[in-house]
Structure formats: structure tokens, C-alpha cells
Amino acid sequence: MISRLGDYALCQAPCSVGSLLEILSLLLPQPLPHHPSQFRMTPRKVVGQLGSKVELQCEVLLSSAAPGCSWLYQKNEPAARPVFLMYLSQTRAKVAQGLDPNQISGKKVHDTLYSLTLQRFRKEDEGYYFCSILSNSMLYFGPFVPVFLPGEKSGLDFACEIYIWAPLGGTCAVLLLSVVITVICNHSKFKGSTEWGETVCPTFFSCAACSKQPLPGDRMEISGTGAAL
């Protein structure tokens, strides 16, 4: 049995592979690393209907994989944790504690093919499903299979898009501003050198306040006063 105390998961009985994965899903705060080349998922994407049956299959391509496969699930939410669903051995399916075996089930189709079935698809079942295997004491995780209702967003969530596009947009804005300032500075320098002499630009970002130093004998009019120096 698995229980959680703070940020620690305790195994109160000899732990099976499924129990270890359940512990791992409790501890990990971020999505797991995936190894898509070691798996073949069927289908790759599901558009489900409320109340309909959804069936996923995971074919293990890794020849050194140990017998058995686990299914996990992750919601389409920021900072969502992977959730352990079940472990499929050669003889039986062990569903995670708290899940209804009449709603979610799985089986071993043949030596390297495992299936997961949602008997009646619900709104709360939307998310990403993937499988996991053990090989040479290492865990391998298959690619995500998005399962959503029609019209629901199945790509990156909005928060993730903000994290990606906001820095890119800010970087582009800074680069554009730098180009504009450079053009203005060069233009002012060229104009000052032909009309007033040397144009002083103390720093790169203070070109808007560049002061022109008149040459001896030049006339300067002060706007609004009509006075000349």
C-alpha cells in the first residue's frame, strides 16, 4: 500500500514495479523524460466523445524490456504531476488505489503489446496518457497520447505558450529598439558633423539627448525668443 506523508511516499509492503511507479508519480513535480523511439503508441491522438469507450495501445520496441507495463496519466494543467493508473503483468492488471476497475481497465494483448481502456469517457478524463517499462534497472517512458473532447485544446497550454512567447517577444522588442537607436545616433552624428561640427553622444542609449557643440563663430537661435548667440 502506498501512502503519502508530506513530500515523501511510503511503501508499507514489498514494492512491485507498479508500486515503485506509483511512488515516483507522487514524488515528481514535473513531467517525466520520454523515450518515443522505444514505443509505438496507437492511436497517436484521440478525439473522444462523452460516454464512449476509449482504447489505447502501447507496443514496446525495446528488446531488453522486462515483462510488464505501467500506464500513467497527466492532466493538461500547469505544473501537473504524472498519475499512476495501473500496472500490467503477464497474468493480471493492478489498478491504482482509488480508481474504479469498472471505469478503467487494461490487459496484456501479447508479449510486447499492452492496452488501456476507459469504458465511459468523461470530461475529467481529458489529458495525456503514456506507458512505462523497466529495462536493465532503468525506467523508460513512452510518448504522450493526447485524449480530448472535440474542440478542446490538445497542444501546449496557454501558460506554457506565455512562458515561451513572452521572452521571445521581449527580446525582439529590445533588438528593434537597439536598431532604431543606432540609426538615430548615426544620423545625428552625420548631420552634426556637416552642420555644427562634432556631435557628442556620451553613451549608446543617450543618443536622444545628444548635445551639439557649436564651432567658434557659428550662430545659434533660441526657439521662441528670437535671440541669437
Secondary structure, 3 states (H helix, E strand, C coil): CEEEECCEEEECCCCCHHHHHHHHHHHCCCCCCCCHHHEEEECCCEECCCCCCEEEEEEECCCCCCCCEEEEEECCCCCCCCEEEEEECCCCEEECCCCCCCCEEEEEEECCEEEEEECCCCHHHCEEEEEEEEECCEEEECCCEEEECCCCCCCCCHHHHHHHHHHHHHHHHHHHHHHHHHHHHHHHHHHHHHHCCCEECCCHHHHHHCEECCCCCCCCECCCCCCEC
